[in-house]
Amino acid sequence: MTKADIVERIYERAKASKKDASDVVDLVFELIKARLEAGEKVKLSGFGNFVVNAKRPRKGRNPQTGEEIIISGRRVLSFKASQVLKNAINDGLRPVDGGNGAAAGQAGAPVDQHPASR
Amino acid sequence: MTKRELIEAVINERSSIPRREAEALVNSVFASLAEALARGERIEIRGFGSFIVKRRNAREGLNPKTGEVVSVMAKRVPFFKAGKELKQRVDRQPAEMTAPAAAPTGVAVPQATAAVVQNEG
């Protein structure tokens, strides 16, 4: 799926023109990029969080020459999918299996299978 | 930034789009992404990144509390890989702030150096 496909899927659902839908899709990704560039966290409830992590410099090796090098400190982006998204992706694929927390999200009902959470 | 703040930012940028419509559109964007991933589709947003769904086989796991063996079912897990542009934009500022050795004088070649450094990593 690309941006164009997203526009096709959403404009009717949101009762909007294709032009508005296309503008908003572009804006959404541009705005998220700008915030992440500023080092900010972006939290999209029901979808997931984008977080910028700082990495310290570390020693590495050039695998081709075996030469030792310093890998400079940097900032990297990581995405953590929300439980809602994870459940949606597994929905229908797997019946609820006792014991594993990942299966416990059928209708948001807090199924308490762990005796430890008293 | 939260989704709410994202919606506000969209409205600020495009005052021609009615508030209700902007809300519905932004929410639909993420709903459509989630649906595509649920279908196992790959999503590619140029300049931003791509989302893919990977499979995890069923395995035997241990309950860390009791040490008891439990079977963990096969599942699908979403992954995001930042695109080149986003990766570089996220990494740009700290290279200037935290790595004085790398840029002794203000030589402005962030793009080129970023690309080289990434290959080494």
gemmi code that builds the backbone of each chain (N, CA, C; Angstrom):
import gemmi

chains = {
    "A": [
        ("MET", (0.844, -1.194, 0.000), (0.000, 0.000, 0.000), (0.878, 1.242, 0.000)),
        ("THR", (0.510, 2.206, -0.808), (1.259, 3.458, -0.884), (0.349, 4.613, -0.449)),
        ("LYS", (0.902, 5.831, -0.479), (0.089, 6.989, -0.086), (-1.149, 7.115, -0.967)),
        ("ALA", (-0.971, 6.867, -2.271), (-2.105, 6.981, -3.188), (-3.218, 5.999, -2.806)),
        ("ASP", (-2.837, 4.795, -2.405), (-3.841, 3.797, -1.992), (-4.558, 4.240, -0.718)),
        ("ILE", (-3.799, 4.882, 0.186), (-4.419, 5.358, 1.424), (-5.489, 6.387, 1.075)),
        ("VAL", (-5.148, 7.325, 0.186), (-6.106, 8.357, -0.219), (-7.371, 7.706, -0.765)),
        ("GLU", (-7.209, 6.709, -1.663), (-8.357, 6.014, -2.243), (-9.237, 5.384, -1.164)),
        ("ARG", (-8.594, 4.846, -0.147), (-9.353, 4.139, 0.889), (-10.065, 5.072, 1.849)),
        ("ILE", (-9.538, 6.295, 2.051), (-10.091, 7.104, 3.139), (-11.042, 8.219, 2.715)),
        ("TYR", (-10.973, 8.681, 1.465), (-11.721, 9.908, 1.183), (-13.233, 9.741, 1.302)),
        ("GLU", (-13.710, 8.561, 0.897), (-15.160, 8.344, 1.013), (-15.577, 8.123, 2.460)),
        ("ARG", (-14.775, 7.324, 3.133), (-15.049, 7.019, 4.531), (-15.156, 8.303, 5.363)),
        ("ALA", (-14.312, 9.276, 5.049), (-14.301, 10.520, 5.833), (-15.192, 11.595, 5.207)),
        ("LYS", (-15.950, 11.217, 4.161), (-16.810, 12.168, 3.456), (-16.042, 13.421, 3.043)),
        ("ALA", (-14.890, 13.213, 2.464), (-14.052, 14.336, 2.059), (-13.760, 14.248, 0.569)),
        ("SER", (-13.250, 15.331, 0.002), (-12.843, 15.291, -1.402), (-11.501, 14.574, -1.481)),
        ("LYS", (-11.204, 14.095, -2.681), (-9.924, 13.414, -2.881), (-8.773, 14.375, -2.621)),
        ("LYS", (-8.991, 15.615, -3.005), (-7.949, 16.637, -2.820), (-7.639, 16.830, -1.335)),
        ("ASP", (-8.689, 16.983, -0.536), (-8.478, 17.155, 0.903), (-7.806, 15.911, 1.497)),
        ("ALA", (-8.284, 14.743, 1.062), (-7.714, 13.503, 1.604), (-6.232, 13.418, 1.273)),
        ("SER", (-5.904, 13.757, 0.046), (-4.510, 13.687, -0.387), (-3.646, 14.695, 0.383)),
        ("ASP", (-4.186, 15.905, 0.574), (-3.449, 16.922, 1.356), (-3.194, 16.445, 2.783)),
        ("VAL", (-4.235, 15.866, 3.387), (-4.098, 15.440, 4.784), (-3.110, 14.281, 4.907)),
        ("VAL", (-3.154, 13.342, 3.968), (-2.215, 12.222, 4.026), (-0.776, 12.742, 3.946)),
        ("ASP", (-0.536, 13.660, 3.004), (0.815, 14.233, 2.896), (1.212, 14.945, 4.180)),
        ("LEU", (0.283, 15.749, 4.696), (0.557, 16.524, 5.903), (0.855, 15.646, 7.101)),
        ("VAL", (0.065, 14.600, 7.252), (0.237, 13.718, 8.407), (1.675, 13.200, 8.460)),
        ("PHE", (2.166, 12.701, 7.327), (3.519, 12.143, 7.353), (4.584, 13.234, 7.486)),
        ("GLU", (4.321, 14.396, 6.869), (5.283, 15.499, 6.995), (5.368, 15.987, 8.444)),
        ("LEU", (4.218, 16.118, 9.081), (4.192, 16.611, 10.465), (4.872, 15.621, 11.407)),
        ("ILE", (4.609, 14.343, 11.191), (5.255, 13.338, 12.045), (6.773, 13.403, 11.860)),
        ("LYS", (7.204, 13.523, 10.613), (8.643, 13.605, 10.343), (9.265, 14.801, 11.051)),
        ("ALA", (8.582, 15.946, 10.970), (9.130, 17.171, 11.575), (9.288, 17.007, 13.087)),
        ("ARG", (8.292, 16.388, 13.727), (8.374, 16.203, 15.185), (9.484, 15.224, 15.555)),
        ("LEU", (9.599, 14.154, 14.777), (10.646, 13.167, 15.076), (12.021, 13.782, 14.861)),
        ("GLU", (12.115, 14.622, 13.850), (13.383, 15.300, 13.575), (13.771, 16.169, 14.768)),
        ("ALA", (12.771, 16.754, 15.418), (13.021, 17.589, 16.592), (13.289, 16.735, 17.835)),
        ("GLY", (13.294, 15.421, 17.664), (13.606, 14.532, 18.774), (12.405, 14.191, 19.635)),
        ("GLU", (11.232, 14.586, 19.157), (10.013, 14.375, 19.943), (9.443, 12.974, 19.703)),
        ("LYS", (8.723, 12.481, 20.696), (8.002, 11.220, 20.593), (6.689, 11.482, 19.861)),
        ("VAL", (6.236, 10.561, 19.049), (4.914, 10.698, 18.442), (4.074, 9.495, 18.842)),
        ("LYS", (2.995, 9.775, 19.583), (2.172, 8.690, 20.119), (0.820, 8.679, 19.425)),
        ("LEU", (0.541, 7.623, 18.708), (-0.713, 7.531, 17.972), (-1.547, 6.427, 18.604)),
        ("SER", (-2.502, 6.831, 19.410), (-3.245, 5.837, 20.175), (-3.971, 4.878, 19.241)),
        ("GLY", (-3.909, 3.621, 19.567), (-4.546, 2.599, 18.750), (-3.661, 2.123, 17.619)),
        ("PHE", (-2.550, 2.816, 17.393), (-1.653, 2.421, 16.312), (-0.271, 2.073, 16.851)),
        ("GLY", (0.389, 3.067, 17.436), (1.707, 2.784, 18.006), (2.466, 4.061, 18.285)),
        ("ASN", (3.664, 3.921, 18.826), (4.491, 5.076, 19.156), (5.780, 5.063, 18.345)),
        ("PHE", (6.146, 6.252, 17.876), (7.448, 6.427, 17.252), (8.332, 7.138, 18.264)),
        ("VAL", (9.490, 6.574, 18.549), (10.369, 7.151, 19.549), (11.777, 7.298, 18.983)),
        ("VAL", (12.405, 8.435, 19.298), (13.782, 8.651, 18.870), (14.707, 8.266, 20.016)),
        ("ASN", (15.614, 7.352, 19.769), (16.564, 6.918, 20.789), (17.968, 7.386, 20.447)),
        ("ALA", (18.701, 7.853, 21.479), (20.092, 8.245, 21.267), (20.990, 7.039, 21.494)),
        ("LYS", (21.902, 6.817, 20.574), (22.857, 5.717, 20.717), (24.222, 6.313, 21.020)),
        ("ARG", (24.916, 5.736, 21.987), (26.263, 6.227, 22.288), (27.258, 5.705, 21.256)),
        ("PRO", (28.397, 6.370, 21.132), (29.420, 5.851, 20.215), (29.885, 4.486, 20.706)),
        ("ARG", (30.226, 3.592, 19.811), (30.701, 2.280, 20.236), (31.740, 1.781, 19.252)),
        ("LYS", (32.493, 0.791, 19.698), (33.518, 0.226, 18.828), (32.895, -0.805, 17.920)),
        ("GLY", (33.358, -0.796, 16.693), (32.882, -1.798, 15.763), (34.031, -2.253, 14.899)),
        ("ARG", (33.714, -3.093, 13.957), (34.751, -3.599, 13.074), (34.236, -3.543, 11.649)),
        ("ASN", (35.126, -3.182, 10.761), (34.763, -3.265, 9.359), (34.817, -4.747, 8.986)),
        ("PRO", (33.680, -5.333, 8.657), (33.654, -6.781, 8.430), (34.506, -7.200, 7.232)),
        ("GLN", (34.764, -6.273, 6.339), (35.541, -6.638, 5.165), (37.045, -6.659, 5.452)),
        ("THR", (37.513, -5.663, 6.200), (38.955, -5.556, 6.438), (39.347, -5.986, 7.846)),
        ("GLY", (38.377, -6.133, 8.733), (38.678, -6.521, 10.098), (39.203, -5.352, 10.921)),
        ("GLU", (39.289, -4.217, 10.303), (39.822, -3.017, 10.940), (38.861, -2.483, 12.007)),
        ("GLU", (39.408, -2.085, 13.139), (38.547, -1.573, 14.206), (38.198, -0.107, 13.958)),
        ("ILE", (36.939, 0.216, 14.137), (36.520, 1.596, 13.914), (35.598, 2.019, 15.046)),
        ("ILE", (35.430, 3.317, 15.182), (34.485, 3.823, 16.168), (33.206, 4.176, 15.429)),
        ("ILE", (32.116, 3.572, 15.855), (30.830, 3.945, 15.277), (30.305, 5.119, 16.086)),
        ("SER", (30.095, 6.231, 15.421), (29.751, 7.463, 16.135), (28.376, 7.368, 16.783)),
        ("GLY", (28.170, 8.174, 17.807), (26.857, 8.236, 18.433), (25.849, 8.737, 17.424)),
        ("ARG", (24.629, 8.313, 17.568), (23.622, 8.726, 16.599), (22.242, 8.625, 17.205)),
        ("ARG", (21.287, 9.151, 16.489), (19.904, 8.990, 16.937), (19.195, 8.073, 15.960)),
        ("VAL", (18.472, 7.119, 16.506), (17.737, 6.200, 15.649), (16.264, 6.225, 16.035)),
        ("LEU", (15.464, 5.843, 15.055), (14.027, 5.870, 15.255), (13.530, 4.461, 15.513)),
        ("SER", (12.648, 4.310, 16.498), (12.036, 3.002, 16.630), (10.525, 3.147, 16.742)),
        ("PHE", (9.853, 2.135, 16.258), (8.392, 2.122, 16.291), (7.943, 0.972, 17.164)),
        ("LYS", (7.052, 1.253, 18.089), (6.493, 0.200, 18.911), (4.996, 0.134, 18.635)),
        ("ALA", (4.562, -0.965, 18.078), (3.149, -1.115, 17.732), (2.317, -1.213, 19.004)),
        ("SER", (1.141, -0.626, 18.982), (0.256, -0.714, 20.145), (-0.349, -2.105, 20.227)),
        ("GLN", (-0.823, -2.464, 21.413), (-1.445, -3.773, 21.600), (-2.675, -3.910, 20.699)),
        ("VAL", (-3.376, -2.793, 20.493), (-4.564, -2.815, 19.630), (-4.184, -3.232, 18.207)),
        ("LEU", (-3.100, -2.651, 17.712), (-2.648, -2.986, 16.357), (-2.176, -4.440, 16.287)),
        ("LYS", (-1.417, -4.861, 17.275), (-0.930, -6.241, 17.295), (-2.093, -7.223, 17.287)),
        ("ASN", (-3.120, -6.905, 18.071), (-4.282, -7.791, 18.117), (-5.005, -7.809, 16.778)),
        ("ALA", (-5.129, -6.621, 16.168), (-5.830, -6.534, 14.891), (-5.116, -7.384, 13.844)),
        ("ILE", (-3.794, -7.382, 13.891), (-3.009, -8.122, 12.915), (-3.155, -9.624, 13.118)),
        ("ASN", (-3.405, -10.030, 14.348), (-3.520, -11.462, 14.632), (-4.955, -11.950, 14.711)),
        ("ASP", (-5.883, -11.031, 14.573), (-7.282, -11.387, 14.705), (-7.663, -12.424, 13.661)),
        ("GLY", (-8.382, -13.459, 14.084), (-8.829, -14.459, 13.131), (-7.769, -15.493, 12.844)),
        ("LEU", (-6.504, -15.079, 12.980), (-5.402, -15.989, 12.710), (-5.270, -17.012, 13.825)),
        ("ARG", (-5.630, -16.570, 15.033), (-5.360, -17.441, 16.169), (-6.486, -17.411, 17.196)),
        ("PRO", (-6.959, -18.579, 17.547), (-7.920, -18.643, 18.632), (-7.202, -18.294, 19.929)),
        ("VAL", (-7.960, -17.935, 20.938), (-7.344, -17.573, 22.209), (-6.697, -18.788, 22.841)),
        ("ASP", (-5.431, -18.649, 23.116), (-4.680, -19.734, 23.731), (-4.422, -19.349, 25.170)),
        ("GLY", (-4.790, -20.187, 26.098), (-4.653, -19.838, 27.513), (-3.227, -19.488, 27.872)),
        ("GLY", (-3.082, -18.516, 28.744), (-1.771, -18.260, 29.305), (-0.981, -17.154, 28.639)),
        ("ASN", (-1.113, -16.957, 27.348), (-0.289, -15.946, 26.696), (-1.019, -14.613, 26.612)),
        ("GLY", (-0.426, -13.589, 27.184), (-1.042, -12.271, 27.260), (-1.399, -11.698, 25.903)),
        ("ALA", (-0.625, -12.031, 24.890), (-0.851, -11.449, 23.572), (-2.208, -11.850, 23.009)),
        ("ALA", (-2.776, -12.923, 23.537), (-4.047, -13.388, 23.004), (-5.233, -12.753, 23.709)),
        ("ALA", (-4.954, -11.966, 24.728), (-6.011, -11.536, 25.627), (-6.764, -10.289, 25.181)),
        ("GLY", (-6.688, -9.903, 23.944), (-7.278, -8.617, 23.576), (-8.487, -8.704, 22.685)),
        ("GLN", (-9.313, -9.693, 22.842), (-10.431, -9.866, 21.925), (-11.304, -8.638, 21.800)),
        ("ALA", (-11.914, -8.199, 22.874), (-12.763, -7.008, 22.780), (-12.367, -6.001, 23.846)),
        ("GLY", (-11.099, -5.956, 24.118), (-10.608, -5.039, 25.125), (-10.961, -5.482, 26.530)),
        ("ALA", (-11.559, -6.645, 26.652), (-11.912, -7.149, 27.971), (-10.650, -7.570, 28.710)),
        ("PRO", (-10.450, -7.058, 29.905), (-9.241, -7.413, 30.637), (-9.305, -8.845, 31.164)),
        ("VAL", (-8.886, -9.764, 30.333), (-8.897, -11.164, 30.727), (-7.728, -11.410, 31.658)),
        ("ASP", (-8.009, -11.717, 32.880), (-6.939, -11.875, 33.857), (-6.543, -13.333, 33.987)),
        ("GLN", (-5.525, -13.699, 33.216), (-5.120, -15.090, 33.241), (-3.925, -15.308, 34.146)),
        ("HIS", (-3.332, -14.214, 34.581), (-2.106, -14.340, 35.363), (-2.405, -14.210, 36.848)),
        ("PRO", (-2.134, -15.264, 37.575), (-2.417, -15.243, 39.009), (-1.628, -14.147, 39.721)),
        ("ALA", (-0.531, -13.707, 39.106), (0.334, -12.739, 39.779), (-0.274, -11.343, 39.858)),
        ("SER", (-1.260, -11.048, 39.007), (-1.775, -9.678, 38.975), (-2.907, -9.469, 39.979)),
        ("ARG", (-2.673, -9.831, 41.164), (-3.652, -9.640, 42.231), (-3.689, -8.196, 42.684)),
    ],
    "B": [
        ("MET", (4.202, 14.295, 20.607), (2.952, 14.650, 19.928), (1.988, 13.468, 19.989)),
        ("THR", (0.753, 13.749, 20.250), (-0.271, 12.715, 20.262), (-1.120, 12.845, 18.992)),
        ("LYS", (-2.023, 11.903, 18.803), (-2.866, 11.967, 17.613), (-3.723, 13.236, 17.635)),
        ("ARG", (-4.202, 13.575, 18.838), (-4.987, 14.798, 18.985), (-4.199, 16.024, 18.507)),
        ("GLU", (-2.957, 16.118, 18.958), (-2.113, 17.255, 18.570), (-1.804, 17.231, 17.077)),
        ("LEU", (-1.689, 16.021, 16.535), (-1.458, 15.892, 15.102), (-2.658, 16.451, 14.333)),
        ("ILE", (-3.853, 16.117, 14.803), (-5.070, 16.625, 14.158), (-5.107, 18.152, 14.227)),
        ("GLU", (-4.776, 18.703, 15.405), (-4.749, 20.164, 15.552), (-3.750, 20.791, 14.580)),
        ("ALA", (-2.593, 20.151, 14.447), (-1.555, 20.677, 13.553), (-2.032, 20.657, 12.101)),
        ("VAL", (-2.757, 19.594, 11.731), (-3.294, 19.507, 10.368), (-4.282, 20.641, 10.125)),
        ("ILE", (-5.138, 20.901, 11.120), (-6.141, 21.956, 10.990), (-5.462, 23.330, 10.871)),
        ("ASN", (-4.401, 23.529, 11.633), (-3.657, 24.790, 11.548), (-3.056, 25.016, 10.171)),
        ("GLU", (-2.559, 23.918, 9.586), (-1.893, 24.028, 8.285), (-2.886, 24.221, 7.149)),
        ("ARG", (-4.076, 23.621, 7.283), (-5.074, 23.695, 6.201), (-6.394, 24.164, 6.779)),
        ("SER", (-6.499, 25.487, 6.913), (-7.722, 26.016, 7.530), (-8.930, 25.814, 6.616)),
        ("SER", (-8.670, 25.494, 5.320), (-9.789, 25.295, 4.399), (-10.513, 23.978, 4.660)),
        ("ILE", (-9.864, 23.065, 5.348), (-10.501, 21.776, 5.630), (-11.261, 21.862, 6.954)),
        ("PRO", (-12.577, 21.568, 6.900), (-13.377, 21.645, 8.137), (-12.813, 20.697, 9.200)),
        ("ARG", (-12.952, 21.116, 10.435), (-12.406, 20.369, 11.573), (-12.855, 18.899, 11.589)),
        ("ARG", (-14.168, 18.685, 11.457), (-14.711, 17.328, 11.506), (-14.087, 16.444, 10.443)),
        ("GLU", (-13.921, 17.063, 9.253), (-13.375, 16.327, 8.134), (-11.902, 15.975, 8.395)),
        ("ALA", (-11.166, 16.934, 8.931), (-9.747, 16.686, 9.221), (-9.609, 15.562, 10.236)),
        ("GLU", (-10.465, 15.594, 11.255), (-10.432, 14.536, 12.277), (-10.696, 13.179, 11.646)),
        ("ALA", (-11.758, 13.138, 10.841), (-12.133, 11.866, 10.217), (-11.016, 11.363, 9.302)),
        ("LEU", (-10.400, 12.288, 8.585), (-9.338, 11.883, 7.652), (-8.117, 11.334, 8.389)),
        ("VAL", (-7.670, 12.066, 9.419), (-6.478, 11.606, 10.143), (-6.738, 10.242, 10.780)),
        ("ASN", (-7.903, 10.097, 11.411), (-8.220, 8.799, 12.018), (-8.288, 7.692, 10.969)),
        ("SER", (-8.845, 8.041, 9.794), (-8.954, 7.034, 8.739), (-7.588, 6.618, 8.205)),
        ("VAL", (-6.639, 7.558, 8.210), (-5.296, 7.217, 7.733), (-4.752, 6.048, 8.554)),
        ("PHE", (-4.812, 6.187, 9.878), (-4.232, 5.133, 10.713), (-5.079, 3.868, 10.705)),
        ("ALA", (-6.391, 4.045, 10.569), (-7.253, 2.864, 10.469), (-6.919, 2.089, 9.200)),
        ("SER", (-6.685, 2.810, 8.102), (-6.407, 2.112, 6.846), (-5.034, 1.444, 6.885)),
        ("LEU", (-4.088, 2.072, 7.585), (-2.775, 1.430, 7.751), (-2.934, 0.122, 8.535)),
        ("ALA", (-3.692, 0.195, 9.626), (-3.885, -0.989, 10.466), (-4.584, -2.096, 9.680)),
        ("GLU", (-5.579, -1.719, 8.878), (-6.298, -2.729, 8.097), (-5.390, -3.396, 7.076)),
        ("ALA", (-4.557, -2.595, 6.433), (-3.635, -3.160, 5.437), (-2.691, -4.157, 6.106)),
        ("LEU", (-2.189, -3.789, 7.284), (-1.280, -4.693, 7.997), (-2.018, -5.956, 8.429)),
        ("ALA", (-3.276, -5.801, 8.824), (-4.064, -6.960, 9.236), (-4.257, -7.920, 8.063)),
        ("ARG", (-4.302, -7.365, 6.851), (-4.410, -8.225, 5.656), (-3.052, -8.807, 5.276)),
        ("GLY", (-2.018, -8.414, 6.027), (-0.681, -8.917, 5.740), (0.030, -8.129, 4.657)),
        ("GLU", (-0.570, -6.988, 4.287), (0.017, -6.173, 3.228), (1.223, -5.384, 3.718)),
        ("ARG", (2.076, -5.042, 2.792), (3.226, -4.211, 3.099), (2.847, -2.767, 2.762)),
        ("ILE", (3.282, -1.827, 3.597), (2.969, -0.413, 3.359), (4.259, 0.325, 3.103)),
        ("GLU", (4.275, 1.109, 2.043), (5.491, 1.852, 1.748), (5.164, 3.322, 1.534)),
        ("ILE", (5.644, 4.164, 2.430), (5.428, 5.601, 2.322), (6.765, 6.229, 1.965)),
        ("ARG", (6.883, 6.735, 0.769), (8.175, 7.255, 0.325), (8.620, 8.435, 1.191)),
        ("GLY", (9.886, 8.408, 1.581), (10.430, 9.488, 2.407), (10.153, 9.285, 3.883)),
        ("PHE", (9.256, 8.333, 4.187), (8.901, 8.094, 5.584), (9.427, 6.738, 6.039)),
        ("GLY", (8.913, 5.702, 5.419), (9.389, 4.366, 5.783), (8.403, 3.310, 5.345)),
        ("SER", (8.649, 2.088, 5.761), (7.740, 1.019, 5.379), (7.375, 0.164, 6.586)),
        ("PHE", (6.174, -0.363, 6.502), (5.681, -1.264, 7.543), (5.548, -2.648, 6.920)),
        ("ILE", (6.033, -3.639, 7.620), (5.822, -4.996, 7.130), (5.354, -5.878, 8.284)),
        ("VAL", (4.758, -6.996, 7.917), (4.309, -7.950, 8.926), (5.165, -9.199, 8.805)),
        ("LYS", (5.774, -9.577, 9.909), (6.587, -10.795, 9.907), (5.870, -11.891, 10.676)),
        ("ARG", (6.185, -13.113, 10.303), (5.593, -14.256, 11.001), (6.519, -14.748, 12.091)),
        ("ARG", (5.932, -15.127, 13.171), (6.689, -15.789, 14.240), (6.100, -17.182, 14.410)),
        ("ASN", (6.947, -18.186, 14.319), (6.463, -19.561, 14.484), (6.027, -19.833, 15.916)),
        ("ALA", (5.210, -20.847, 16.060), (4.825, -21.286, 17.403), (6.073, -21.796, 18.111)),
        ("ARG", (6.117, -21.617, 19.404), (7.299, -22.085, 20.153), (6.890, -22.420, 21.582)),
        ("GLU", (7.817, -23.105, 22.243), (7.614, -23.385, 23.658), (8.193, -22.223, 24.444)),
        ("GLY", (7.430, -21.682, 25.350), (7.954, -20.600, 26.169), (7.867, -20.984, 27.631)),
        ("LEU", (8.481, -20.163, 28.479), (8.418, -20.417, 29.915), (7.655, -19.276, 30.568)),
        ("ASN", (6.824, -19.616, 31.504), (6.208, -18.580, 32.314), (7.279, -18.115, 33.302)),
        ("PRO", (7.707, -16.859, 33.178), (8.821, -16.408, 34.017), (8.505, -16.432, 35.512)),
        ("LYS", (7.235, -16.377, 35.847), (6.852, -16.371, 37.267), (6.945, -17.768, 37.872)),
        ("THR", (6.450, -18.751, 37.122), (6.343, -20.098, 37.689), (7.349, -21.078, 37.098)),
        ("GLY", (7.985, -20.721, 35.963), (8.930, -21.630, 35.336), (8.253, -22.720, 34.536)),
        ("GLU", (6.954, -22.639, 34.473), (6.151, -23.648, 33.797), (6.268, -23.491, 32.264)),
        ("VAL", (6.293, -24.606, 31.555), (6.389, -24.559, 30.096), (5.009, -24.290, 29.502)),
        ("VAL", (4.940, -23.281, 28.633), (3.670, -23.000, 27.971), (3.917, -22.978, 26.469)),
        ("SER", (2.893, -23.294, 25.687), (3.082, -23.213, 24.245), (2.637, -21.832, 23.786)),
        ("VAL", (3.493, -21.173, 23.024), (3.165, -19.861, 22.483), (2.780, -20.079, 21.025)),
        ("MET", (1.606, -19.578, 20.651), (1.119, -19.811, 19.292), (1.873, -18.993, 18.264)),
        ("ALA", (1.796, -19.441, 17.030), (2.369, -18.660, 15.931), (1.653, -17.330, 15.883)),
        ("LYS", (2.372, -16.273, 15.533), (1.703, -14.978, 15.439), (2.357, -14.117, 14.377)),
        ("ARG", (1.698, -13.030, 14.061), (2.259, -12.071, 13.113), (2.597, -10.806, 13.878)),
        ("VAL", (3.740, -10.232, 13.551), (4.225, -9.071, 14.283), (4.534, -7.935, 13.307)),
        ("PRO", (4.036, -6.722, 13.582), (4.308, -5.603, 12.681), (5.688, -4.998, 12.926)),
        ("PHE", (6.339, -4.589, 11.846), (7.642, -3.923, 11.959), (7.648, -2.659, 11.128)),
        ("PHE", (8.399, -1.679, 11.592), (8.560, -0.437, 10.834), (10.032, -0.235, 10.542)),
        ("LYS", (10.317, 0.143, 9.310), (11.688, 0.471, 8.954), (11.675, 1.895, 8.419)),
        ("ALA", (12.435, 2.772, 9.067), (12.452, 4.175, 8.647), (13.083, 4.289, 7.265)),
        ("GLY", (12.540, 5.178, 6.456), (13.096, 5.428, 5.127), (14.355, 6.272, 5.245)),
        ("LYS", (15.052, 6.379, 4.140), (16.334, 7.072, 4.128), (16.193, 8.521, 4.599)),
        ("GLU", (15.220, 9.222, 4.035), (15.077, 10.646, 4.377), (14.802, 10.820, 5.875)),
        ("LEU", (13.877, 10.041, 6.394), (13.507, 10.167, 7.802), (14.683, 9.801, 8.707)),
        ("LYS", (15.393, 8.736, 8.344), (16.549, 8.304, 9.118), (17.570, 9.435, 9.223)),
        ("GLN", (17.824, 10.057, 8.089), (18.819, 11.137, 8.085), (18.329, 12.342, 8.862)),
        ("ARG", (17.056, 12.664, 8.721), (16.541, 13.836, 9.432), (16.564, 13.624, 10.934)),
        ("VAL", (16.254, 12.418, 11.376), (16.244, 12.120, 12.813), (17.663, 12.193, 13.386)),
        ("ASP", (18.636, 11.789, 12.585), (20.013, 11.682, 13.085), (20.803, 12.975, 12.930)),
        ("ARG", (20.278, 13.943, 12.237), (21.073, 15.119, 11.873), (21.561, 15.925, 13.070)),
        ("GLN", (20.635, 16.356, 13.934), (21.020, 17.272, 15.006), (22.074, 16.739, 15.982)),
        ("PRO", (21.957, 15.510, 16.474), (22.909, 15.061, 17.481), (24.319, 14.947, 16.932)),
        ("ALA", (24.438, 14.678, 15.642), (25.760, 14.583, 15.044), (26.495, 15.898, 15.272)),
        ("GLU", (25.756, 16.994, 15.254), (26.373, 18.305, 15.457), (26.560, 18.603, 16.944)),
        ("MET", (25.623, 18.112, 17.753), (25.669, 18.452, 19.177), (26.616, 17.559, 19.983)),
        ("THR", (26.585, 16.255, 19.704), (27.279, 15.328, 20.599), (28.573, 14.756, 20.050)),
        ("ALA", (28.883, 15.056, 18.805), (30.103, 14.486, 18.250), (31.037, 15.590, 17.748)),
        ("PRO", (31.671, 16.324, 18.689), (32.527, 17.427, 18.278), (33.713, 16.953, 17.441)),
        ("ALA", (34.200, 15.740, 17.718), (35.351, 15.231, 16.988), (35.034, 15.028, 15.513)),
        ("ALA", (33.787, 14.666, 15.246), (33.411, 14.354, 13.877), (33.345, 15.612, 13.008)),
        ("ALA", (33.006, 16.743, 13.620), (32.892, 17.973, 12.848), (33.598, 19.116, 13.577)),
        ("PRO", (34.924, 19.194, 13.440), (35.696, 20.203, 14.172), (35.291, 21.625, 13.786)),
        ("THR", (35.135, 21.877, 12.529), (34.619, 23.169, 12.109), (33.266, 22.958, 11.467)),
        ("GLY", (32.560, 24.050, 11.266), (31.202, 23.927, 10.757), (31.135, 23.548, 9.293)),
        ("VAL", (31.741, 22.449, 8.947), (31.653, 22.000, 7.563), (30.286, 21.364, 7.351)),
        ("ALA", (29.500, 21.976, 6.514), (28.123, 21.524, 6.379), (27.991, 20.441, 5.324)),
        ("VAL", (28.276, 19.200, 5.722), (28.058, 18.078, 4.808), (27.292, 16.972, 5.527)),
        ("PRO", (26.172, 17.338, 6.157), (25.464, 16.338, 6.965), (24.988, 15.146, 6.150)),
        ("GLN", (24.504, 15.405, 4.958), (23.937, 14.322, 4.150), (25.007, 13.304, 3.791)),
        ("ALA", (26.143, 13.805, 3.288), (27.199, 12.910, 2.829), (27.760, 12.088, 3.987)),
        ("THR", (28.060, 12.751, 5.116), (28.647, 12.017, 6.232), (27.651, 11.013, 6.789)),
        ("ALA", (26.397, 11.405, 6.850), (25.392, 10.490, 7.393), (25.354, 9.202, 6.573)),
        ("ALA", (25.448, 9.345, 5.259), (25.379, 8.176, 4.394), (26.573, 7.250, 4.633)),
        ("VAL", (27.763, 7.828, 4.801), (28.964, 7.033, 5.006), (28.874, 6.278, 6.330)),
        ("VAL", (28.469, 7.015, 7.365), (28.401, 6.429, 8.698), (27.422, 5.261, 8.723)),
        ("GLN", (26.329, 5.428, 8.003), (25.325, 4.361, 8.008), (25.869, 3.075, 7.414)),
        ("ASN", (26.708, 3.194, 6.400), (27.248, 1.992, 5.783), (28.132, 1.224, 6.758)),
        ("GLU", (28.802, 1.954, 7.618), (29.682, 1.294, 8.566), (28.880, 0.553, 9.640)),
        ("GLY", (27.724, 1.121, 9.990), (26.916, 0.504, 11.020), (26.331, -0.773, 10.482)),
    ],
}
model = gemmi.Model(1)
for chain_id, residues in chains.items():
    chain = gemmi.Chain(chain_id)
    for i, (resn, *xyz) in enumerate(residues, 1):
        res = gemmi.Residue()
        res.name, res.seqid = resn, gemmi.SeqId(i, " ")
        for name, pos in zip(("N", "CA", "C"), xyz):
            atom = gemmi.Atom()
            atom.name, atom.element = name, gemmi.Element(name[0])
            atom.pos, atom.b_iso = gemmi.Position(*pos), 0.0
            res.add_atom(atom)
        chain.add_residue(res)
    model.add_chain(chain)
structure = gemmi.Structure()
structure.add_model(model)
structure.setup_entities()
